[in-house]
Amino acid sequence: VQLQASGGGLVQAGGSLNLSCTASGRTGITNIIGWFRQTPGKEREFVAAIRWIDGDTLYKDFAKGRFTISRDSAKDTVYLEMNSLKPEDTAVYYCAASQMGFIARNGALYRYWGQGTLVTVSS
């Protein structure tokens, strides 16, 4: 399974970005797509995840109300719409795929990872 993340960029505080994660290869073996983020010197942080089969979602608290994760199964693509962005949202955002049946926050349960896309929010 290969994951391609895109959509990052520079945005002012209060602005929006829409990240995409497109899966290819043996996508049928994955059940969950998650988004994580990481800044230098900090641990990787769970953002949100979605289950392919039923669209069930899970968000980290900071993402609730500002971020929306969605999927387009026909395109094997998961989106992360990010609104009301804050400077502290600045990070490299990674998408990852899990074969687990439940949505997990633990990145160790995600087997496949994309290359990351940089989001920079200026104040």
Solvent accessible surface area in square Angstrom, and as a share of the most:
residue,aa,sasa,rsa
1,V,30,0.17
2,Q,111,0.49
3,L,14,0.07
4,Q,106,0.47
5,A,2,0.02
6,S,54,0.35
7,G,38,0.36
8,G,30,0.28
9,G,29,0.28
10,L,131,0.65
11,V,24,0.14
12,Q,137,0.61
13,A,49,0.38
14,G,56,0.54
15,G,21,0.20
16,S,62,0.40
17,L,34,0.17
18,N,84,0.43
19,L,0,0.00
20,S,28,0.18
21,C,2,0.01
22,T,57,0.33
23,A,6,0.05
24,S,56,0.36
25,G,57,0.55
26,R,169,0.62
27,T,26,0.15
28,G,76,0.74
29,I,50,0.25
30,T,7,0.04
31,N,59,0.30
32,I,0,0.00
33,I,1,0.00
34,G,0,0.00
35,W,0,0.00
36,F,3,0.01
37,R,22,0.08
38,Q,69,0.31
39,T,35,0.20
40,P,132,0.83
41,G,91,0.87
42,K,142,0.60
43,E,153,0.68
44,R,109,0.40
45,E,56,0.25
46,F,11,0.04
47,V,0,0.00
48,A,0,0.00
49,A,0,0.00
50,I,5,0.02
51,R,54,0.20
52,W,36,0.13
53,I,150,0.76
54,D,80,0.42
55,G,19,0.18
56,D,67,0.35
57,T,51,0.29
58,L,49,0.25
59,Y,40,0.15
60,K,66,0.28
61,D,104,0.54
62,F,54,0.22
63,A,0,0.00
64,K,114,0.48
65,G,86,0.83
66,R,35,0.13
67,F,5,0.02
68,T,67,0.39
69,I,6,0.03
70,S,47,0.31
71,R,85,0.31
72,D,42,0.22
73,S,64,0.41
74,A,102,0.79
75,K,131,0.55
76,D,50,0.26
77,T,8,0.05
78,V,0,0.00
79,Y,56,0.21
80,L,0,0.00
81,E,78,0.35
82,M,0,0.00
83,N,49,0.25
84,S,60,0.39
85,L,2,0.01
86,K,86,0.37
87,P,54,0.34
88,E,118,0.53
89,D,1,0.00
90,T,42,0.24
91,A,4,0.03
92,V,44,0.26
93,Y,0,0.00
94,Y,55,0.21
95,C,0,0.00
96,A,0,0.00
97,A,0,0.00
98,S,1,0.00
99,Q,71,0.32
100,M,68,0.31
101,G,51,0.49
102,F,107,0.44
103,I,26,0.13
104,A,8,0.06
105,R,109,0.40
106,N,87,0.44
107,G,9,0.08
108,A,83,0.64
109,L,64,0.32
110,Y,7,0.03
111,R,166,0.60
112,Y,38,0.14
113,W,79,0.28
114,G,9,0.09
115,Q,103,0.46
116,G,12,0.12
117,T,17,0.10
118,L,102,0.51
119,V,0,0.00
120,T,45,0.26
121,V,7,0.04
122,S,42,0.27
123,S,128,0.83
